[in-house]
Every structure is written in structure tokens, then in C-alpha cells.
Amino acid sequence: MRFFMKLYKVLLLLGILNFTNVCVPDFLDLKKSKDDNNLLLLALALSQGSGWVWNLPPGFPIPTVPSENPMSQAKVDLGKFLFYDSKLSANESMACSSCHFQNLAFSDGKTTPSGITSEAHPRNAQQLSNAAYHPRLTWSNPLLKTLEQQARVPMFSLAPPELGLANEDYLGKLKSDSNYQKLFSAAFGNGDSAVTEQNVRFSLASFQRTMISGYSPYDKATNGNRSAMSASATRGASIFNGEVAECFHCHGGFNFTDTTLHTKQTSEEFAYHNNGTHTQAEYLALPINKRGLEEITLLASDQGKFRAPSLRNVGVTFPYMHDGSIMCDDSANPGHPTGVASGATLETCARNALGKVIDQYVAGGKGHPNVDTTLIRPFSLQPSEKTDLINFLLALTDSEFLTDSKFSNPFQ
């Protein structure tokens, strides 16, 4: 019997048996031995591909990770340094973190960001919390399916340039840095030969996958601490998930979006929507790179269609919409002199801007032939219901995530 117990454990450790999909034999009593429990936990970690332990919030599924880039602490550590390092821009004036600030859930608070040439980007900088669960990246490019692929866009895009890399000079800078020599060797081995464009991207992707946010007041209330959310926010949750506002159709699930992929799914889910932010005439007056999915497919039926973003941390990710077109009034904006004078805070700005978002949907959006009118149509909310809905949305912000040292600048 001992032989079979040891054999079972070895098979688990080697990943030949998938711990998540097998029944534990009766002869293996997990409650009797702490060592057995530890052994099996290790086996579970190894069955995920690399010995990585996710330490996820309660109820969160394990993210799907590309087989060619299994998670490791060494890659995460390297990716964190790279994310904050201006060596990854052509003139060393910007880093990934220049458009993704931790205190804003790795968004940037601007209408649209600009790169090393100060040329404005056509779309708002998306927040990065829970990006590990997105099977499609960016606002409207269905071809970008992994964080590894997406990293090429800010690194090498030229229209407009973001980090503006055009050659391998940046790799030489990394190779000559003693800290990176150690970090790349730990993550990939082989000394200087480990410092490659692919390994830069793989490390950035690994770090971004750790940006899991799931300890908001909403999460705490869902997991038993009912006092974590106010009565108003609880009423707002009913409105959000009800058939009047119908917010949940595009912003549902644990990550509050209809674009998701994790290990419990048998297939990926993703969708693009025209939410009535602009009329057809307004879109036609814009260049093609501001018209959403139409830029990729060249189909008029895809004009104005964008991916519904996750609403997690929405209390700090304004301005809202793909083009950052919905922002709070100056008097509510802590970044504007008028707001400073009136004592504005991030919350006053979020409340004001979220109110404008709700008003747009209450009005049924702007007329456009691509709007799904079964979802985007006029409806009524009482002022108190609007307040409740805003309070629920604010309860999706995870203050621990915004200050967690695991994601903070390692150069400071």
C-alpha cells in the first residue's frame, strides 16, 4: 500500500495526473499528514506548469498562461524592473509605467496618452488590473490575444510611436547593466544570450499577469463581510444586475466584462460593442484608427465597436470610454486648479464622471446603426437609484491593489 501511495504522489509531482480533475483514492488520507498536504499542494502548483502559486483572491479562477511562457518568480521580478525602466524607450524618456500608474490601477488619468514624441495616441490607456484574464488585448484589435503579443505594440509601434524602439540598442543597454545580467540569468539562464526581445516581452507579460485585483469592498461583501459595502451600494448592485439598467450584460462575471478566459472555461469569450458614444457622422469625421473594430476589419458594420473594459477599480480609471471622452467637471477634478481650490478628490471626480456615463446610457446613447438597441436603449432611474448605482461602482475599487508593494516601482 505504501508503494501505491508513493507512486501516486510521484505521478502528481510529475504532472502525469492532473490534480484538479482526478479523485483522490480512499487509501490516501489527506487529513492525517501535514507532509502529505504540503506535497499535494506542491503537486498542484507543478500541475499548472511551472511551480507557480497564484495566491488568488477567494473565488477567482486560475488565469490561462501560454505554454511557451510558464510563470516563474524570476521572470516576474525581471518584468517588474523592465516595466518601470526607461531603458525600454528609444530616448530613455519613458517606461511602460509612464502610461500605467499603480495608484490609478495602471491607467494614466489622461484623455489619451502620448509617447516619446508627444504625439497623442488615438485611444485611452486601459487599466491593467486583471489583464491576465483578457483573451483579447487593447480596445479593438482581435489579433492581439496574449500579453506577450501585445507588448510589441508599445515597444515598436510607429503610428504613433509610444516607446519608439526601432533597433536592438535597448538590448545592449540591458546587457551592460549588472542588475539585468543577474535578473535575465535567473529567469532564462545563458548569460548575455538570455537578453532577447522575446525574453523582454515574456518577462513583461509575466509581471502583468500578477496584477490581480480582487479585494474591493464588493469582494469582501461577497465573501461574507456584508458590512464592507454600504446599503446604498448593495441596492446599486441590484440595479446593475437587473433588467432595467442591464449593465451586467457587457460587464458581468467576476471581472465585470464579457471578455474573459481562464482555466475553468472550455472556450474564450470576447465581444465588441458600439455603445452609442458617438454618432455615425461623428465617427466618419475621424481617422480610421479612431473608429474601433472597423480599423481592423474595414467593415462599416464594425464602426464604433470596442471591447467592454473591466469595471474593476473604475473609481480611479477615469476619463471613461475608449477615447477618454467622459471626464469629470473641472470643479470635481483634483488635477485641475478649479478642483484643487474646491478640495476635489479622486472620489469626487469619479462620482461626477460616472454620473455622466450613467446619463449617457439612460438616454440610450447617441444614434448609430451599429448600436445593439436590445441593450443600449433609454430607461429610467430615480436620482436615488443613480446614487446607489454610483456607490456600487465605487465599491469595485480595490485600495489594497493600488498600494501593494508587489507592483510598485523597484527603483524607488
N, C-alpha and C positions, 0 to 999 in steps of 0.2 A: 504493500500500500504506500509506503514511504517513497518507493521508486516512482509510482504514478504521480504522487503529489509533486515531487521534484521535477518530473518530466513536464507536468502541466505548467509549472512556474517557468521553466526554461522556454517552453513554447510561447508563453505570454511575453516573456522578455525579448524573444527574437521576433515578435510580431507575427508569428505564424498563426496564432489565434488572435482574433480581434476581440478585445475585452468588452467592447461596447455592444457586441452582437452575439455573445455566447452566454449560456447559462453556466453558473459556477457549479461544479459537481458537488454532490452531497458530502463526499469524503473530505472536501476542502472547507474546513470550518474557519471562516474569516474572522470570527469574533474571538477566537481563542488565542490568537497570536498577534501581537503588535508587529512583530517582524514580518509576518505574512502580509498584514495590511500594507506595510511600507513597501514590501516587494511588489504587491499588486498595483499600488499607486504608481510606482516606478514603471511597471509594465504598461499601465495605461498611458503614461506620458510617452513611452517609447512607441506605442502603437500609433501615436499621432505623427510619427515620422522622425523626430529628432531629439527626443528627451525634453522638449519644451513644455513647461507647465504654464497654462494661461492665467490662472488665478482670476477667473471671470466673476463679474457681479452675479448675484443669485438669479437663476433663470435664463442667463444668457447662453446661447449655443456656441459651440466652438467654431471659430472662423475657418473658412476653407483656405488652404495655403497651397500655392503651386508646388508641385512635386520637385521642380528643379531648384526651389529656393526654400528649403525647410528652415524653420525658425531656430535660432540659437542666440544665446545671450551675447556672444562675441559679435555677431552681426548687428544686433540691436544696439550695443554700445557704440560700435563704429558708425552706424547710421545716425545716431543721436549727434555725434560730433559733426558729421557731414551736413546734417540738416541745418545746423547753426553756423556753418563755416562759409565765409565769403570767398574762400578759395574756389568755390564752385560757381563763381561768376567770372566772366571774361576780364572785367576790370577790377575784380575783388571789391565791388561796392555793395553787393547784395548776397544774401543767402536764401535758402528756402524759407527760413523764418522771417525774412523781410516782408513776406506777404501772408504769413501764418503765425499769429501771436497767440501764445498759450492762454493769456487772460481773456481772449476773445474766442476760445475754443478753436484756435488755429484758423480763424478768419482774420480780416485786417481792418474792418470798420470803415472801409472806403467804398465809394460807389463802384469803381473798378480799379484794380491795381495797375501799376506801371513797372516796367523792367529797368534795366541798366541805362537805357537811352531816354527814360522818362516818357516814352510813348505809352499811351493808355491801352490796356488790354480790353477786348470787346465785352468781356463778361466779368461778373462779380467773383471775387476769390471765395471759393467754397471753404467751409469749415472742414476739419479733418477728423473730428471725433467719430469713432466707429467706422472709419473708412474701410476697415478690414472686411466689413460685411457688404460692400458695394460690388456687384458684378459688372458694373459699368461706371467708369470714372468721368469726371468733368460734367458740364451741364448738358451736352448734346452730341457727344461723339460715341456712338455704339461700338466703334472699333477698339476703343481703349478698355480692355477687360480686366487688367491687373495693375496694381501699383507699380510693378516693375516696368510695364509698358508706358504707363502714364508719366513716369519720371523723365522720359526723354523729351516731353513737351516743354516743361520749363527750362530744362538744361539746354536744348538745342534749337528751339523754335526761333524763327527769324521774322515772323509776321504776326504780331510784333515780337521783338526779342524780349525774353524775360531774363534769364541768367546769361544768355548770349554766348554760350560756348560754341566755338567754331572749329576747334582743333583739340589736340591732346595736351596742350600746355598745362592744363589744370592737373593732369595726372602726374606730370613732372613735379609740380609743387607739392602734391601729396607724398610722392616718393621721397622727397628731400626732407620731409618733416619726421622727426624721430618718433613722435607720438603716433603718427599714422603708420609708420613702419611696424610698430608693435600691434596696433589695432587690426591692420589688414592681415598680418601674420596669424594673429589669434583667430580671426574669423575664417580665413581661407588658406593659410599656410603659404609656403613657397616664396617668402620674402617679397622682393620688388615685383615679381611676376604676378603677385596677387592683386596689385593695384591696377585694375582694369575698369573700363567704362561699365561693363556688366556688373562687376562687384560693387561699384559705387551705387548703381541702381538697386541691386539686390539688398544692400545694406539699408538704404533709404526706405525701401519698401518694408523691410523687417521692422524698423523702428516705427514707421507709421502704423503698422498692424497692432502695435502695443497700445495705441491711443484709444483704449476702450473706456467709454464713459457710461456708467450705469448706477450712480449713487445720488441721483437727484431726489428732491422731496417726493416726486411721483414714485420713484423706485422704492424708496423707504416705506411709503404708504402701501404700495403693492405687496411688499414683503412683510407686512404685519404691523408697522408703526403708523397706525391711522392718523395720529396727531401730526405727522410730518407734513401733511397737506391741509390747508385751511378748508373750512366748509365751502367757501366760495369756489376754490379750485376744484373741490370734489364735484360740485354742481357743474362746473365748467367741463369736467371730464365727460359728464353725461351728455352735454351739448355737443362736444367734439365727436363723440361716438354715436350720436343719434342720427335719425333720418331727416332732420331739418337742415342742420349745417353740413352734415355728411363729410366732415374733414377726414375721417378715418379711411375713406376710400383711396385717397392718394397718400395719406400719412398714417398708415396703420402699422400694426405689428410692434415688436419690442423696440425697433429702431425708428418708428414713426416715418416710414417711407415705403413705397411699393416697389422699390428696387433693392433686392436683398439676395444674399447667398451665404449659406453656412452648412455645416456638416450634417445637419438634420434634414436638409432639403434633398429631394431627388432631382430637382432641376432649378435653374436660376430663375429669378423673377425680375423683370425690369420693364419700365414703360416710360413713354414720353408724352407730355400733355401740353396742350395750349390752354392756359388758364385765364385767358381774356385780359392779360396785362396791357396789350396794345391792339389796335385795330389793324385790319389788313393794309390799309393805306399807310399807316404809320410804319409797319414792317417793310413795305415796299420802298419806303423812303430811306431805309437803312441799307448798308452794305450787306452782302450775303453772309458774312461771318457774325452778324448780329441777329440772324433770323432763325436760330435754333437748328433743329434736325435737318431742315432744308439745305443747310450748307453742305451736309454730307450726302444726302440722297438726291438733291436737286429736284425734289418733288414739291409742288405747290401745296399739296395736302399735308406736308410736314412743316409748313411755315409756322413759326411761333411755338413749336413743341420743344419742351425741355424736360429734363429729369426732375421729378419731385424730390427736393432735398430732405434729408432727415431733419426733424424739428427738435432733436435733442440739442440742448444749450441754445435754443432760439432766443433766449433773453439777452444774449451777448453777440449775436451774429448779424445784427443789422449793419448796413441797409439790406432790405429784403428784395427778393426776386432775382432772376438771372442777370439783370442789368443794374442791380442796386438802385432801382428807381423809386423804392418806397423807403423813406427815411423820416426820422422824427423832425418836428419843427425845431428851428434854431433855439427857441427858448427851453426846449427839453433836452438839448444836446450838450453833454458835458465837454465836448470837443469844440464848441463854438463860444465865442466871447459872450454872446447873449445868454447862453445856457450857463456858463460859468458864473455870470452875475446873478442868475436866478437860483443857483445851487443845484443845477441839474446833475443827475447821476446816470449810470448805465440803465438803471431800472426806469427812470422817468423817460428816457429815450425809447427803451423797448416798449413800454406801455403805449406811448404815443404812436410809434411806428406800427406796432401790432394792431392797434385800433384802426389804422388806415388800411392794413391788409384785410381785416375783417370787413370793413366798409366796402372794399372792392368786391369781395365775394358776396356780401349781402345784396349788392346792386346787380349781381350776375355778371360782373366783369364787363369788358368792352366787347362790342360785337365783332366776331370774327368767324368765318365759315368753318374753321378747324376746331372751334371750341366744342367740347362734349357737353351739350346742354342738359344731359341727364344728371350731370354732376355740377356744372357751373351754370346756375340759374338763380334768379332772385329769390330771396327768402327773408323772413322777418325775425329780428331779435329785439327783445326789450333792452333798454340801456343796462339794466342789472345783469341780464344774460350775457351781454357783451363783456361786462366787467368780469363775470365769472369765467368766461372763456379765456380772457387775457390772463387771469390769475392761474388757470390751469397750464397755459402755455409757459408761463414763467416758472411753474413748478417742474418743468423739464430740464432746468439748468442745474448742472452738477458742479457745485462750487469746489468740491474736492479735486475734480479733474483740472480745473482752471489754475490750480496752485500745486499740483502734485510734482514733487521734485524728479520723479521718474522721467518727466517730459521736459524738464527745464534746461535752460542753456548751460552746457557743461563748461563753457569758457568763463562763466561768472562765478 
